[in-house]
Amino acid sequence: MFSFAVTKQLHAARLSRLSTPHGVIEGPFFQFVATRAAIRGMVFQEDLEKMKVQIVLANTYHLHLQPGEDIVAKAGGLHGFMQWSGPITTDSGGYQVFSLGNNVKLDSEGVTFRSHIDGTLLRLTPESAMDIQHKLGADIVMPLDVCTPFGATREEVAAAVEQTYVWAQRCAEAMQRFPANTQALYGIVQGGVYPDLRQQAAERMRELNFFGYSIGGELQEAGEKELEKVVKATIQHLPADKPRYLMGYGTPEDIVEAVRAGVDQFDCVLPIRNARHGQIMTDLNKEYVAECLQDPDKPIDPKKLYTKFDITKAPYRSDYSLFSPNHPIIQKSYTKAYVHHLLRAEGPSGLRLAVLHNIHFYEQLMREIRDVIRG
C-alpha cells in the first residue's frame, strides 16, 4: 500500500514517487494546508483537482477540537468528510499545542493544555495523538514531538530531542494496534540549530525505522543560511531511500534551496495565508529555477526567482493588466484593479481569486522543479 522510490537525481535534488492508498505523489511536492479540513479562501476540493494538487495537510489539534475525530470517522475519515480522494497528511498537533505558550504543561507522559476555543482542559499523549490521527484516516501521520522555539538553549533543545525520541517509540508502538499498511508514520528530527544534536536525533530516529523522516523545529527567525545549514546537517544522517520532509517552510527560495539539499516534501501556510492578505506571487523564472538546481552552490536571489507584490496597495487600484492569465480555474479576464477592489472591500470573492492564484503558482513551481530534475 505504501512505497517510496527515488527515480532520478540532479546532484542532491531528487525526483521521487510516493505511493499511498489514495494515489501516487510525484516529488518533490508541496502540501497545501487545509487546517480544519478546508483551505481557507473559499477553495473547494474540485478546485484542487482542476489545479492538479496532489496532496493536502490537515491539522490534528484543530480537528480534535472541532468537530472532533469521532464525527470525522463516522463520515469515512477525512477523505469522506471533506470529499478529497487524494492523499492526506496530518500533523500530530504538537506544534499547535506548544504554540499556546504558558497554557501548556509538559511532562514525561504528554502535554496538558487548554483549548483556545473555550478554555477546556485537554490532554495529548503519544498514544492519543495516534488514536486521533487513526480516526481522521490520513495517509501520512506524525508522532507527537517537542518543538523548541528558535532561541531555545542547548539544554532545552537536548531535552526536547530526548523526549521526542521516547514519544516516537511510544507512537510507533501505538500504531501496532491498527491495521497494517493503512497509514505511514514518519519520525520527526529535532535538534534546533545544533548540528550535533540534529545528528544525534536523526541517528536515533533511524533506529526506529520509520517510513519517512521529517525535519522539525521552529527556525523561521534563523534566516536563510541558518535554515540551509540545519537542513544539510540533518539530511546527511537520514536514509537515502526514504522520504525527507521539511515541515513548515515554504517560500519559493526556501523550497528550491531545500530541494537541492535533498528534501522531497514540504508544507507551509504561507502561500494561502499571504494570499488572504493580498500578497501575490507571480512571474516564475523557469530558466533561473533550472540554473539554481543545476548549480547547487549558486546563491538564490528571490527577486530573480519570482515576483511578489501586495495587490491591496494603491498602485493596483487602476492597474488593468490581467490578474491571473492561463489559470485552470480563473477563466475570466479579471484585472488587478478588480482584485484590488475586492480585497479592499473585504469581498470573499477577492480572497478566493487570490488564494487560487497562489496555489496555482506553487503547483507551477513544483512541476518546474520536477521537470528540471527529470531533465
N, C-alpha and C positions, 0 to 999 in steps of 0.2 A: 504493500500500500504506500510506503514511503521509500524514496530513494533519492540520492544526490550524486551528480557526476559533473566534474569539470571537463568541458568538451574542447576548450581551446584556451590558450594563454597568450597574452601580449605583455612581455616582461612579467610583472607580478599580477597584472589585471587578468581576471578570469571570466570566461563565458561559461555558463553553467545551466543545468536543468535540474529542477527540484520537483519531484513527483509527489503528489499528495492525493488523498481520496477524492478531492474535489477539483483535480486538474493539475496540469504541469505548468510550472512557472519558469520562464527563461530569465536567467540572471546575467548581470546584476539587475536587481529590481527594487522598486520603491513601494512601500506600503502606505497608502493614504489612511489617515486616522479617522475612523468612524467611532468616536469615543463612546457614544451611547447607542451603538448600532445604527448610526446615521452620520453622514458627512454634513456638517453644518453649511448652510447656504442654499437650502432647497435643492440639494443634489440627490437624485434617486438612483437605485441600482441599475435601472435601464440606461441611465446616462453613463454610468461607469462602463457598462458593457459596450456601448457605442464608442467610447473612447479607448477601448481595449485595455482597461485596467485589469491587472492580473490578480491582485490580492489586496485585501484591506486589513486594518488592525482595529480591534475593539478593546475597550478598557474594562478590566475585571472589577476594579474598585467602583466605578460609576454604575456598571450594570448590576453589581451586587446590591447597591443602594436603591436603584430604580431601573427596571421594575422588579428586580430580584431574579436570581438564576433559575428558580423553580418555574416562574412564569415563562422564561425563555425556553426552558427544557420542554415544557408542555407544547410549545409551538414547533418542536422539532429541532431545538437548538438555534443558534444564531442564524444558520443558513435558512431555516424555515421561517424564523421570526422576522428577519429583515429581507427575505426573498433574494438572497445573494447566493448564486450557485458556485461561485469560485472559492478558492482557498481563503481562510481567515486565520489571522494570528491574534492571540490575546496576551497582554502582559499580565504580570502576577498581581498588579495593584500596589506593589510595594513602593514604587516611586511616588504615587499619589498619596499614599499613607504618610510617608516620611516628609512630604512637602507640607503637611499640616503643622509642622514645627512643634511648638510647645504642647499641642494637643495629643501628642503621641508618647506612649511609654513602651520602651523596648525591653524585653527580657529574653532569656535563652530559648524560651518556648515559642515566642511570637511577638506580635505587637498589639497593643490596646490603643484605641483611638476613638474620637467622637465624630459622628457623621457631620459633614459640613452642611447638611440639609436641615436636620432638626436636633442635632446635638446628642443623638442616641449613642450610648457607649457600645462599641463593637470590638470584636477580637478577630485577628487574622493570624493563622499559623501556616506553616508549610503544608500541612495536610488539608486545611480548609481552603487554601488557595488552589490546590489541585482539585478538590471537590467542586469548587465553584466553576473552574475552567472546564472540568469534565461535563458538567451540566450545560455550560454555554456551548460546548461542542465544537470549539475551534480546532483547526488542523494543527497549528503550531502553538505550543503553550510554553510559558516561562515559570521557573521556580521563584518562590519568594526569596528576595535578596535584601541586603542592607546597602542602600545607595547613599554614599557620602557626598556632602556638598563640596564644591570647589573651595579650597582653603582649609579643609579639614586637616588636622595634624597627622603626622605619620602614625602615631599611636592609635588615633581614631580610625584611620584607614586600615591599619593592620588588624584591628579588632573586627572591622566590617568584613574584611577578607575571610577571617576565620569563621565568623558567624554565617556568612553567605555559603561557605563550603559545607558546614554542618547542616544548614537548612536545605541545601541542594541534595545532600544524601537522603534526607527525610522526604523531599519531594519525589525523588526517584523511587524510593520505597513505596510511597503512597500511590504512585502511578501503577504499581503492580496489581492493585486492586481492580483496575479497569480492563476492559477487553483489549487485547494486544493489537497494535498497529492501527489504532483509531486516532491517536494523537502523537505528535512528535515533540518531545521535551528537549529544550535547549538548556545548556548551562550558561550562567552569567559570570563573566570575569570582571571582578572589581580590582581595585588597586590604586585608584586616584591617579596622581601624576608621578608615581614612584615606579620606575621600570622594574626594580627587583621584586616589588610586591605584585606587579602585574604578572611577572614570570612565575612567581610562586602560586598565584591564584590560577593561572592558566594550566600549569602542570598538575595541580591538584584536581582541577575540574576534568582534565583529560583522563584521570584515573577512573572517573565515574562513567566514562564512555557515553556521553550524551549524543543525540542525533546531530545537533548543531551547537555552535558556541556564539554567545553574544558578548559584545564589549560594552560594559555598562559604566555608569558613573556620571556625575554632574560636572561637565567640563566646558560648559558654554562660555565661562569667563576666562578660560585658559588662553584663548587666542588660537589662530590657525596653526601656528608652528607647534604649540604645545599639544594640540589635538593630533597633529600628524605624528609627533614623536610617540604619544601614548598608543595610537593605533598600531604603528610599526612595532613598538616594543611588545605589544600583546600578540599580534598576528604571528610573529616568528615562533611562538610557543604553542600555536594551535595546530590541530591536524590539517594536513593539506587536502584531505579527501572528504571534508565535512563543511557544511555551510558556515560562513562567518557573517555575523550580524552586528552592525554598528547601530546602537539604539539611541534614538532621539536627536540625530543630527541630520541636517538636510538642506543647507544652502547648496546651490549648484556647484560652487567651488569646493565645498566640503566633500560632496559626493564624488567629483572627479578625482580629488586627492585621495580619498579612501579607496576608490576602485583601483587606482594604480598601486595601492599598497596591498591589495588582495581581498578587499571586502566584497561580499556578494549581495548583501541585504541591508535595507535602510528603512527607517520610518521617521517621520517628523511632522509636527503640527504646522510647521512654517508655511508651506505653500497655501494652505487653506486659511489659516489664521491671518496671514498677511493680506490675502485677497479680500477678506471681510473688512479690512481697514484700508482698502484701496491700493495696496502695494502690488503692482503688476509686474510680472516677469515676461520678457519677450525677446525677440531677435537672437535666438540661439545661434552662436557662431560655430557651425559644424566643422569648419576647417580648423578652428582653434581647438575644439574638443579632440580632434584627431592628433594635432600637434602635441597636446599635453599628454595624451595616452601613449603616443609613440616615443616621447622623450620623458621618462618618469622623473627626471631631475629638473625639468623646466618649471620655473616659478609660475603659478597660476594667477593671472590678473583677472579678477571678476569682471572688470569693465570691458575686457576683450571677449569674455566668455558669453555674456548676455547683457541685456539692458533691463534695468529696474527703475520704475518710476511710480510716483504717487498720483493716481488719477483724480484724487479729490482736490488737488491743488489748482489754483486759479488759472494757470495757462491752459488747462484742458477744458475750461468752460466753453471755449469757442474753437476747439480742435475737432474738425470734421473728418479727420482721417479714420479709416476703419479700425475698430477696436480689436477684433479677433478674426482676421481673414483665414480661410482654409481650416475652419474648425468643424469637426464632425457633427456637432450639435448646433452651434450658433450659426445659422444659415442666413439670417437677415443681415443687411448692411448697417448694423449698429455702429455708431460713431463713438469716439472717445468722449465727445461733448455730451452725448446721451447717457453714457455710463456714468460720467462725472455727475450729471444732474441726478440720476437715480440714487447714487450713493450719498450725495449731499442731502437729498430729500429723504434719506433713510428708506428707500424703496426696496422691498425684498427681492424684486427682480434684478436690481443692481448687484446685490450680493450674489445671486445665482450666476449672473454673467461673469463676474469677477472670479468666482471660485471655479467655474467650468473652464475659464481661460487658463488659470494656473495649473489645474490638474492636467490639462492637455499639454501645457509647456513641459511639465515634469515627465509625462509619458514620452514626449519627443526627445527629451534629454536622455532618458534611459535607453530608448531604442537606438539613438545615435551612438551611445557608449557601446552597446552590444554590437552594433554594426562595425564599429572601428576594431573591436577586439576580434570579431569574426573575420575581418579582412576582405 
